[in-house]
């Protein structure tokens, strides 16, 4: 049985990271600078920017907007604890929109009445 946090790490966090990396690049940061800011390697950043990572799931319009706003905050010097909190907020919002449900159902038998991710 897959836990929601496993699905989040495998399918939801990568497109969030990809979106942050792409926005930071758009703002003019180099791959090396993005890697340092996010705590990734430069090759990992390259994969995100070339859509070799983080491409399985498409975020909602609202999620995409929040990711871009977060990247701009990071560019402006957002402190690490606030960054972590914002990523968690984005994940929670996307899960409440049931973005992982179809993927979860494709991987294992999940009852149609499952509402685990939408609970507060």
C-alpha positions in Angstrom: 0.0 0.0 0.0 1.4 3.4 -1.0 1.1 6.2 1.5 0.1 9.7 0.2 3.6 11.0 1.3 5.2 8.4 -1.0 3.1 9.6 -3.9 3.9 13.2 -3.1 7.7 12.6 -3.1 7.6 10.5 -6.3 5.1 12.4 -8.4 4.2 15.8 -6.9 7.5 17.2 -5.6 9.4 16.8 -8.9 7.2 19.1 -10.9 7.3 21.6 -8.1 11.1 21.5 -8.2 11.0 21.7 -12.0 8.8 24.8 -11.9 11.0 26.5 -9.3 14.2 25.8 -11.4 12.6 27.0 -14.6 11.4 30.3 -13.0 14.7 30.9 -11.4 16.4 30.4 -14.8 13.9 32.8 -16.3 14.9 35.3 -13.6 18.5 35.0 -14.9 20.2 32.6 -12.5 22.7 30.1 -13.8 22.2 26.3 -13.3 25.0 26.4 -10.8 23.3 29.2 -8.8 20.0 27.4 -9.0 21.6 24.2 -7.7 23.2 26.0 -4.8 19.9 27.8 -3.9 17.9 24.6 -4.0 20.5 22.2 -2.6 20.6 20.1 -5.8 23.5 19.2 -8.1 23.9 21.1 -11.3 23.1 18.0 -13.4 19.8 17.6 -11.5 19.0 21.2 -12.3 19.8 20.6 -15.9 17.4 17.6 -16.0 14.6 19.7 -14.5 15.2 22.5 -17.0 15.2 20.0 -20.0 12.1 18.3 -18.7 14.0 15.0 -18.1 12.7 15.1 -14.5 9.4 16.2 -13.0 7.3 15.7 -16.1 4.9 12.9 -15.1 2.4 15.2 -13.4 1.1 18.6 -14.4 0.3 21.0 -11.6 -2.9 22.9 -11.5 -2.9 26.5 -12.8 -3.1 27.7 -9.2 -0.2 25.4 -8.2 1.9 26.6 -11.1 1.3 30.2 -10.1 2.2 29.5 -6.5 5.4 27.7 -7.6 6.4 30.7 -9.8 5.7 33.1 -6.9 7.8 30.9 -4.6 10.7 31.0 -7.0 10.5 34.8 -7.1 10.5 34.9 -3.3 13.6 32.7 -3.3 15.2 35.0 -5.8 14.5 37.8 -3.4 16.1 36.0 -0.5 13.3 34.0 1.1 14.6 32.2 4.2 14.9 28.4 4.2 12.2 27.7 6.8 9.7 29.8 4.9 10.6 28.0 1.7 10.0 24.7 3.2 6.6 25.8 4.6 5.6 27.2 1.2 6.5 23.9 -0.6 4.3 22.0 2.0 1.5 24.4 1.4 1.7 23.9 -2.4 1.7 20.1 -1.9 -1.3 20.2 0.4 -3.3 22.4 -1.9 -2.5 20.2 -4.9 -3.5 17.1 -2.9 -6.8 18.6 -1.9 -7.4 19.1 -5.6 -7.0 15.4 -5.9 -4.1 15.7 -8.4 -2.6 12.4 -7.2 -5.8 10.3 -7.2 -5.6 9.0 -10.8 -1.9 8.1 -10.4 -2.6 6.3 -7.2 -5.5 4.3 -8.7 -3.3 3.3 -11.7 -0.7 1.9 -9.3 -3.0 0.0 -6.9 -6.6 -0.7 -6.0 -7.9 2.4 -4.3 -11.7 2.7 -3.4 -13.5 5.4 -5.4 -14.7 6.8 -2.1 -11.2 7.5 -0.9 -10.9 11.0 0.5 -7.7 10.8 2.5 -5.9 13.6 0.6 -8.8 16.0 0.8 -9.2 15.8 4.6 -8.0 18.6 6.8 
